[in-house]
Amino acid sequence: MIRITGQALGTDLLSFIVSNLWIILFLFFFMTPIIQRYTLNSARKNVLIKLSRKRGSQIITLIHRQETIAFLGIPISRYIDIEDSEEVLRAIRMTPPNTPIDLIIHTPGGIA
């Protein structure tokens, strides 16, 4: 019969973590930007929903922003992102006729 003591179990767990530390760090650095982007987009949507309810209107945004692609936390490239104008037109068409529309346009200067 094999007995596993608490100390042996802790040592095995520690050696497992140390031997796989590079995988754990890689996953952490890979997932962090994805999670940050998701939380930022989620926060933006929540603000727009609250504003829409408060004003009693349909909020449509056209945002022109500079996005960064990062790998392991290091910025690799930047690109200019503009929300699809077809989505804006579709949202306008899908809005009921008696609902007011608030169009928010954001185009920061200096991006070339």
VEXDREN-2710 file (C-alpha; in Angstrom, 1 decimal):
% VEXDREN-2710
k/r/px/py/pz
1/MET/0.0/0.0/0.0
2/ILE/1.3/3.4/-0.9
3/ARG/0.9/6.2/1.6
4/ILE/1.0/9.8/0.5
5/THR/1.7/12.3/3.2
6/GLY/0.7/15.9/3.1
7/GLN/4.3/16.9/2.6
8/ALA/4.8/14.6/-0.3
9/LEU/1.6/15.8/-1.9
10/GLY/2.6/19.4/-1.5
11/THR/6.1/18.7/-2.9
12/ASP/4.5/17.0/-6.0
13/LEU/2.2/19.9/-6.5
14/LEU/5.0/22.4/-6.2
15/SER/7.2/20.5/-8.6
16/PHE/4.3/20.3/-11.1
17/ILE/3.7/24.0/-10.9
18/VAL/7.4/24.9/-11.3
19/SER/7.9/22.5/-14.2
20/ASN/4.8/23.9/-16.0
21/LEU/5.4/27.6/-15.0
22/TRP/6.3/28.7/-18.6
23/ILE/2.9/27.2/-19.8
24/ILE/1.0/29.0/-17.0
25/LEU/2.8/32.3/-17.8
26/PHE/2.2/31.9/-21.5
27/LEU/-1.5/31.3/-20.9
28/PHE/-1.7/34.2/-18.5
29/PHE/0.0/36.7/-21.0
30/PHE/-2.1/35.3/-23.9
31/MET/-5.4/35.5/-22.1
32/THR/-5.0/38.9/-20.3
33/PRO/-5.5/41.1/-23.5
34/ILE/-8.5/39.0/-24.5
35/ILE/-10.1/39.4/-21.1
36/GLN/-9.3/43.2/-21.0
37/ARG/-10.8/43.7/-24.4
38/TYR/-13.9/41.8/-23.4
39/THR/-14.4/43.7/-20.1
40/LEU/-13.9/47.1/-21.9
41/ASN/-16.4/46.2/-24.6
42/SER/-18.8/45.0/-22.0
43/ALA/-18.5/48.2/-19.9
44/ARG/-19.1/50.3/-23.1
45/LYS/-22.2/48.3/-23.9
46/ASN/-23.5/48.7/-20.3
47/VAL/-23.0/52.5/-20.4
48/LEU/-24.8/52.7/-23.8
49/ILE/-27.7/50.6/-22.5
50/LYS/-28.1/52.8/-19.4
51/LEU/-27.9/56.0/-21.5
52/SER/-30.5/54.6/-23.9
53/ARG/-32.9/53.8/-21.0
54/LYS/-32.4/57.1/-19.4
55/ARG/-33.0/59.1/-22.6
56/GLY/-35.7/56.8/-24.0
57/SER/-34.0/56.7/-27.3
58/GLN/-32.0/54.4/-29.6
59/ILE/-28.2/55.0/-29.1
60/ILE/-26.1/54.4/-32.2
61/THR/-22.4/54.9/-32.2
62/LEU/-19.8/55.5/-34.9
63/ILE/-16.4/55.3/-33.2
64/HIS/-13.1/55.8/-35.0
65/ARG/-10.3/54.6/-32.7
66/GLN/-6.8/53.2/-32.8
67/GLU/-6.5/49.6/-31.7
68/THR/-3.4/47.8/-30.7
69/ILE/-2.6/44.1/-31.1
70/ALA/-0.3/42.8/-28.4
71/PHE/1.4/39.5/-27.9
72/LEU/2.6/38.6/-24.4
73/GLY/1.8/42.2/-23.3
74/ILE/4.1/43.6/-26.0
75/PRO/2.4/45.8/-28.6
76/ILE/3.0/44.4/-32.1
77/SER/0.9/46.5/-34.4
78/ARG/-1.6/49.3/-34.4
79/TYR/-4.5/49.8/-36.8
80/ILE/-7.3/52.2/-37.2
81/ASP/-10.7/50.7/-36.5
82/ILE/-13.9/52.3/-37.6
83/GLU/-17.2/50.6/-36.8
84/ASP/-18.9/49.3/-39.9
85/SER/-21.0/52.0/-41.5
86/GLU/-23.4/49.2/-42.7
87/GLU/-24.1/48.3/-39.1
88/VAL/-25.0/52.0/-38.4
89/LEU/-27.4/52.1/-41.4
90/ARG/-28.9/48.8/-40.3
91/ALA/-29.5/50.0/-36.8
92/ILE/-31.1/53.2/-38.1
93/ARG/-33.4/51.1/-40.4
94/MET/-34.3/48.7/-37.6
95/THR/-35.3/51.5/-35.2
96/PRO/-39.1/51.9/-34.8
97/PRO/-40.4/55.1/-36.5
98/ASN/-41.6/56.6/-33.2
99/THR/-38.3/56.0/-31.4
100/PRO/-35.8/58.9/-31.3
101/ILE/-32.2/58.2/-32.4
102/ASP/-29.1/59.5/-30.7
103/LEU/-26.1/59.2/-33.0
104/ILE/-22.8/59.4/-31.2
105/ILE/-19.8/60.1/-33.5
106/HIS/-16.3/60.0/-32.1
107/THR/-13.3/60.6/-34.3
108/PRO/-10.2/61.5/-32.4
109/GLY/-7.7/63.7/-34.2
110/GLY/-4.1/63.0/-34.8
111/ILE/-4.5/59.4/-36.1
112/ALA/-2.9/59.2/-39.5
END
